[in-house]
Amino acid sequence: MILKTFGWSLAVTVVALAGSLLLGGTTALAIVAILIVLEISLSFDNAVVNATILKKMNEFWQKIFLTVGVLIAVFGMRLLFPLVLVSITASINPVEVVRLAIDGGSVDQPGTYANLLTDAHPAIAGFGGMFLGMLFLDWLFEERETTWLSWLERPLQRIGSLDQLSVVVAGIALVVAALTLAPDGKQSTVMIAGLLGIVTYLLVNGLGSLFEEGGSTEGEESGTGEIVRASGKAAFFLFLYLEVLDASFSFDGVVGAFAISQDIFVIATGLGVGAFWIRSLTVYLVRQGTLDDYVYLEHGAHWAIGALAVLLLVTIEYKVPEVITGLIGVGFIGAAFLNSVMRNRRVAATTGETPHVHADV
């Protein structure tokens, strides 16, 4: 099971590291390895959230996510999308942007690709912060049987009955961030990017829910109850949702990677290999039923996403080291995992059986 799920990721890693050593020597090898670890640490919570969505999709679309989806993640989100973003924000034609990317150059040197991408960071942070913020708020205000931080989650679920509360809270956060954190002249950029993040979330998430409710799903019985397996248009929009979610997670990694290397191909290689591992981990969590066995993992991942959304907005003005971002995500998930283990032991001690159901404790 492990080899089947992680085999491609392992093979791609070996090829990437060997190619880096042959083409760039030990320095390139070390940088690619660091970037792989960076991407995995920053996106570990992404894998958990992805798994909660992916388990709703049938086996065909799970394979699409692991094949076509990973190509989009590696080449689209971590190589092509930053080029397009620089072209739009800096008003430079795409050919010139590609030339700048190949030429490299320091982040601190005006006019370089790294410098222009860094200048586009307020827009990146606005879009990503709002998209991830909407994802977190929708989850936070949703009625759930199982709660982790019950003292906080349950009151918030009760006030979540107010219609469109997540949109209101996200809108207020965006206005505050734009007025207090955005550099002079960038306030409107942050506002527009943030609004696009909110609209994108509402559109993709809404279309997925629409087609799912429209009946293009099939029910499958499992040991944990009935699981809805989406197919057709419902699965397609869930797939799009996953890709946008991945893009929102990759933004800070792409920008932060330029502090390690100015070579766009080295960056794309390291982050791309990391993306392979995150996708394999997502599929592994689904197929092993890990989220059913450790019921607080999903909670920890969503709290980590909420923290990342806040950090993205903070980085509009302040520099937040990637190691802090990664540790916060791992910390939430680690705490949720340990709490899940303790919960399972309590339930097992009471019932004599290993729990496989979502029950509040």
C-alpha positions as CSV (number, residue, x, y, z in Angstrom):
1,M,0.0,0.0,0.0
2,I,2.8,2.4,1.0
3,L,4.9,1.6,-2.0
4,K,1.9,1.8,-4.4
5,T,0.9,5.2,-3.1
6,F,4.3,6.8,-2.6
7,G,6.2,5.0,-5.4
8,W,5.9,7.8,-8.0
9,S,6.9,10.4,-5.5
10,L,9.9,8.4,-4.5
11,A,10.9,7.9,-8.1
12,V,10.5,11.6,-9.0
13,T,12.5,12.5,-5.9
14,V,15.4,10.3,-6.9
15,V,15.4,11.6,-10.5
16,A,15.2,15.2,-9.4
17,L,18.0,14.9,-6.9
18,A,20.2,13.0,-9.3
19,G,19.5,15.5,-12.1
20,S,20.3,18.4,-9.7
21,L,23.6,16.8,-8.7
22,L,24.6,16.2,-12.4
23,L,23.6,19.6,-13.7
24,G,24.3,21.9,-10.7
25,G,26.6,20.0,-8.4
26,T,26.2,19.5,-4.7
27,T,24.9,23.1,-4.2
28,A,21.9,22.5,-6.5
29,L,21.4,19.2,-4.8
30,A,21.3,20.7,-1.4
31,I,18.9,23.6,-2.5
32,V,16.5,21.2,-4.1
33,A,16.4,19.0,-1.0
34,I,15.8,22.0,1.2
35,L,12.9,23.2,-1.1
36,I,11.3,19.7,-1.0
37,V,11.3,19.8,2.8
38,L,10.0,23.4,2.7
39,E,7.1,22.5,0.5
40,I,6.1,19.5,2.5
41,S,6.3,21.3,5.8
42,L,4.3,24.3,4.5
43,S,1.6,22.1,2.8
44,F,1.2,19.2,5.3
45,D,-2.1,20.7,6.5
46,N,-3.1,21.1,2.8
47,A,-2.8,17.3,2.5
48,V,-5.2,16.7,5.4
49,V,-7.8,19.2,4.0
50,N,-7.4,17.8,0.5
51,A,-8.1,14.3,1.9
52,T,-11.4,15.5,3.4
53,I,-12.5,16.6,-0.1
54,L,-10.8,13.8,-2.1
55,K,-12.7,11.1,-0.2
56,K,-15.9,12.5,-1.7
57,M,-14.7,11.7,-5.2
58,N,-14.8,8.4,-7.0
59,E,-11.7,6.4,-7.8
60,F,-11.4,7.8,-11.3
61,W,-11.2,11.4,-10.1
62,Q,-8.8,10.4,-7.3
63,K,-6.5,9.1,-10.1
64,I,-7.0,12.3,-12.0
65,F,-6.0,14.3,-8.9
66,L,-2.8,12.2,-8.6
67,T,-1.9,12.4,-12.3
68,V,-3.3,15.4,-14.2
69,G,-3.6,17.3,-10.9
70,V,0.0,16.9,-10.0
71,L,1.1,18.1,-13.4
72,I,-1.0,21.3,-12.9
73,A,0.5,21.7,-9.5
74,V,4.1,21.3,-10.6
75,F,4.1,23.1,-13.9
76,G,1.1,25.3,-13.6
77,M,1.1,26.6,-10.1
78,R,4.8,26.6,-9.3
79,L,6.3,27.5,-12.7
80,L,3.8,29.1,-15.1
81,F,1.4,30.9,-12.7
82,P,4.2,33.0,-11.1
83,L,5.3,34.0,-14.6
84,V,1.8,35.1,-15.5
85,L,1.4,36.9,-12.2
86,V,4.6,38.9,-12.8
87,S,3.5,39.7,-16.3
88,I,0.2,41.1,-15.2
89,T,1.3,43.0,-12.1
90,A,4.4,44.5,-13.7
91,S,2.8,45.0,-17.1
92,I,5.6,43.1,-18.9
93,N,5.0,40.9,-21.9
94,P,5.3,37.2,-21.2
95,V,8.4,36.7,-23.3
96,E,10.3,39.3,-21.4
97,V,9.1,37.7,-18.1
98,V,10.5,34.3,-19.2
99,R,13.8,36.0,-20.1
100,L,14.0,37.7,-16.7
101,A,13.2,34.4,-15.0
102,I,16.0,32.6,-16.9
103,D,18.5,35.4,-16.2
104,G,17.8,35.1,-12.5
105,G,19.1,37.8,-10.2
106,S,18.8,38.9,-6.5
107,V,15.5,39.7,-4.8
108,D,17.0,43.0,-3.8
109,Q,18.0,44.0,-7.3
110,P,15.3,46.1,-9.0
111,G,13.9,44.7,-12.2
112,T,14.8,41.1,-11.7
113,Y,12.2,38.3,-11.8
114,A,12.6,37.6,-8.1
115,N,12.3,41.3,-7.3
116,L,9.1,41.7,-9.4
117,L,7.5,38.6,-7.9
118,T,8.3,39.9,-4.4
119,D,6.6,43.3,-5.5
120,A,3.5,41.3,-6.4
121,H,3.4,39.7,-3.0
122,P,0.6,42.0,-1.6
123,A,-1.7,40.8,-4.4
124,I,-0.7,37.2,-3.8
125,A,-1.2,37.5,0.0
126,G,-4.6,39.2,-0.5
127,F,-5.9,36.5,-2.8
128,G,-4.5,33.5,-0.9
129,G,-5.3,35.0,2.5
130,M,-9.0,35.5,1.5
131,F,-9.4,32.2,-0.2
132,L,-8.0,30.2,2.7
133,G,-9.7,32.5,5.1
134,M,-13.1,31.7,3.5
135,L,-12.3,28.0,3.7
136,F,-11.5,28.2,7.4
137,L,-14.5,30.4,8.3
138,D,-17.0,28.2,6.4
139,W,-15.7,25.2,8.3
140,L,-15.5,27.1,11.6
141,F,-19.2,28.3,11.4
142,E,-20.5,24.9,10.2
143,E,-22.5,22.8,12.5
144,R,-20.6,19.6,13.4
145,E,-21.2,16.7,15.7
146,T,-17.5,16.4,16.6
147,T,-15.6,19.3,18.0
148,W,-11.9,19.5,19.1
149,L,-11.5,22.9,20.8
150,S,-15.1,22.6,22.0
151,W,-14.9,25.7,24.3
152,L,-14.3,27.8,21.2
153,E,-15.8,25.8,18.3
154,R,-19.3,25.3,19.7
155,P,-20.1,29.0,20.4
156,L,-18.8,29.9,16.9
157,Q,-21.0,27.2,15.4
158,R,-24.0,28.7,17.1
159,I,-23.4,32.2,15.8
160,G,-22.6,30.6,12.4
161,S,-26.3,30.2,11.8
162,L,-26.3,33.8,10.7
163,D,-26.5,33.8,6.9
164,Q,-23.3,34.6,5.0
165,L,-21.4,35.3,8.3
166,S,-18.1,34.0,6.8
167,V,-18.4,36.4,3.9
168,V,-19.0,39.3,6.3
169,V,-16.0,38.4,8.5
170,A,-13.7,37.9,5.6
171,G,-14.8,41.2,4.1
172,I,-14.1,43.0,7.3
173,A,-10.7,41.3,7.6
174,L,-9.8,42.3,4.0
175,V,-10.7,46.0,4.6
176,V,-8.6,46.1,7.8
177,A,-5.7,44.4,6.1
178,A,-5.8,46.7,3.1
179,L,-6.0,49.8,5.2
180,T,-3.5,48.9,7.9
181,L,-1.0,46.5,6.3
182,A,-0.8,47.4,2.6
183,P,2.0,49.7,1.5
184,D,1.2,53.1,0.1
185,G,-0.3,52.7,-3.4
186,K,-1.1,49.0,-2.9
187,Q,-4.3,49.3,-0.9
188,S,-6.5,48.9,-4.0
189,T,-4.4,46.0,-5.3
190,V,-4.9,44.1,-2.0
191,M,-8.6,44.9,-2.0
192,I,-9.1,43.7,-5.6
193,A,-7.0,40.6,-5.1
194,G,-8.8,39.8,-1.8
195,L,-12.2,40.2,-3.4
196,L,-11.1,37.9,-6.2
197,G,-10.0,35.3,-3.6
198,I,-13.4,35.5,-2.0
199,V,-15.3,35.3,-5.3
200,T,-13.2,32.4,-6.5
201,Y,-13.9,30.4,-3.3
202,L,-17.6,31.1,-3.5
203,L,-17.8,30.3,-7.2
204,V,-15.8,27.0,-7.2
205,N,-17.2,25.8,-3.9
206,G,-20.7,26.7,-4.8
207,L,-20.6,25.0,-8.2
208,G,-19.2,21.8,-6.6
209,S,-22.0,21.9,-4.0
210,L,-24.6,22.6,-6.7
211,F,-23.7,19.6,-8.9
212,E,-23.3,17.4,-5.9
213,E,-26.8,18.2,-4.7
214,G,-28.1,17.8,-8.3
215,G,-27.6,14.1,-8.0
216,S,-24.3,13.5,-9.9
217,T,-23.0,11.5,-6.9
218,E,-23.2,7.9,-5.9
219,G,-23.3,6.5,-2.4
220,E,-20.9,3.8,-1.2
221,E,-21.2,2.1,2.2
222,S,-18.0,1.8,4.3
223,G,-17.2,0.9,7.8
224,T,-17.8,4.5,8.9
225,G,-21.2,4.9,7.3
226,E,-22.2,6.2,4.0
227,I,-19.7,8.2,2.0
228,V,-20.7,10.3,-0.9
229,R,-18.5,9.6,-4.0
230,A,-18.8,12.4,-6.4
231,S,-18.5,11.8,-10.2
232,G,-19.2,13.8,-13.3
233,K,-19.6,17.5,-13.0
234,A,-19.6,17.4,-9.2
235,A,-16.2,15.7,-9.1
236,F,-14.9,18.1,-11.8
237,F,-15.7,21.2,-9.7
238,L,-14.3,19.5,-6.6
239,F,-11.1,18.9,-8.6
240,L,-11.0,22.6,-9.6
241,Y,-11.6,23.5,-5.9
242,L,-8.6,21.3,-4.9
243,E,-6.4,23.0,-7.6
244,V,-7.2,26.5,-6.4
245,L,-6.7,25.4,-2.8
246,D,-3.3,24.0,-3.8
247,A,-2.4,27.3,-5.5
248,S,-3.3,29.3,-2.4
249,F,-1.0,27.1,-0.3
250,S,1.8,27.3,-2.9
251,F,2.0,31.1,-3.0
252,D,4.0,31.6,0.1
253,G,6.3,28.7,-0.7
254,V,7.1,30.1,-4.2
255,V,7.8,33.6,-3.0
256,G,9.8,32.4,0.1
257,A,11.9,30.0,-2.1
258,F,13.6,33.0,-3.7
259,A,15.3,33.6,-0.4
260,I,17.0,30.3,-0.9
261,S,17.6,30.3,-4.7
262,Q,17.1,32.7,-7.6
263,D,17.0,29.9,-10.2
264,I,13.4,29.5,-11.2
265,F,14.0,25.9,-12.5
266,V,15.7,24.9,-9.3
267,I,12.7,26.4,-7.3
268,A,10.2,24.7,-9.6
269,T,12.0,21.3,-9.2
270,G,12.2,21.4,-5.4
271,L,8.6,22.7,-4.8
272,G,7.3,20.4,-7.6
273,V,8.7,17.3,-6.0
274,G,7.3,18.4,-2.7
275,A,3.9,18.7,-4.4
276,F,4.2,15.1,-5.5
277,W,4.7,14.0,-1.9
278,I,1.7,16.1,-0.7
279,R,-0.6,14.5,-3.3
280,S,0.6,11.0,-2.4
281,L,0.1,11.8,1.3
282,T,-3.4,13.0,0.5
283,V,-4.3,9.7,-1.3
284,Y,-2.7,7.7,1.5
285,L,-4.9,9.4,4.1
286,V,-8.0,8.7,2.1
287,R,-7.3,5.1,1.3
288,Q,-6.1,4.3,4.9
289,G,-9.2,6.0,6.4
290,T,-6.9,8.0,8.7
291,L,-9.3,10.9,9.0
292,D,-11.9,8.5,10.3
293,D,-9.6,6.9,12.8
294,Y,-8.1,10.2,14.0
295,V,-11.1,12.4,14.1
296,Y,-9.4,15.6,15.2
297,L,-6.9,15.7,12.3
298,E,-9.3,17.6,10.1
299,H,-9.9,20.1,12.9
300,G,-6.1,20.7,13.3
301,A,-5.7,21.1,9.6
302,H,-8.4,23.8,9.4
303,W,-7.0,25.7,12.4
304,A,-3.6,25.6,10.6
305,I,-5.3,27.0,7.5
306,G,-6.9,29.8,9.5
307,A,-3.4,30.6,11.0
308,L,-1.9,30.5,7.5
309,A,-4.6,32.9,6.2
310,V,-3.8,35.4,8.9
311,L,-0.1,35.0,8.3
312,L,-0.5,35.7,4.6
313,L,-2.3,39.0,5.4
314,V,0.4,39.9,7.9
315,T,3.1,39.3,5.3
316,I,1.7,42.1,3.2
317,E,3.8,44.4,5.5
318,Y,5.9,42.1,7.7
319,K,8.3,39.3,6.9
320,V,7.3,36.0,8.4
321,P,10.0,33.3,8.2
322,E,8.8,30.2,6.3
323,V,10.0,28.0,9.2
324,I,7.4,29.7,11.5
325,T,4.7,29.1,9.0
326,G,5.6,25.5,8.6
327,L,5.9,24.9,12.4
328,I,2.5,26.4,13.1
329,G,0.9,24.1,10.6
330,V,2.7,21.0,11.9
331,G,2.1,22.1,15.5
332,F,-1.7,22.2,15.0
333,I,-1.8,18.9,13.2
334,G,0.5,17.3,15.7
335,A,-1.6,18.4,18.6
336,A,-4.8,17.2,16.8
337,F,-3.2,13.8,16.2
338,L,-2.1,13.4,19.8
339,N,-5.6,14.4,21.0
340,S,-7.1,11.9,18.6
341,V,-4.9,9.1,20.0
342,M,-5.8,10.0,23.6
343,R,-9.5,10.1,22.6
344,N,-9.3,6.7,20.9
345,R,-7.6,5.2,24.0
346,R,-10.4,6.6,26.3
347,V,-13.1,5.2,24.0
348,A,-11.3,1.8,23.8
349,A,-11.0,1.7,27.5
350,T,-14.7,2.3,27.9
351,T,-16.0,0.1,25.1
352,G,-13.2,-2.4,24.6
353,E,-13.1,-1.6,20.9
354,T,-11.0,0.7,18.7
355,P,-13.2,3.6,17.6
356,H,-14.0,4.1,14.0
357,V,-16.8,6.6,14.3
358,H,-17.0,10.4,14.6
359,A,-18.1,10.9,18.1
360,D,-17.7,13.9,20.3
361,V,-15.9,13.3,23.6
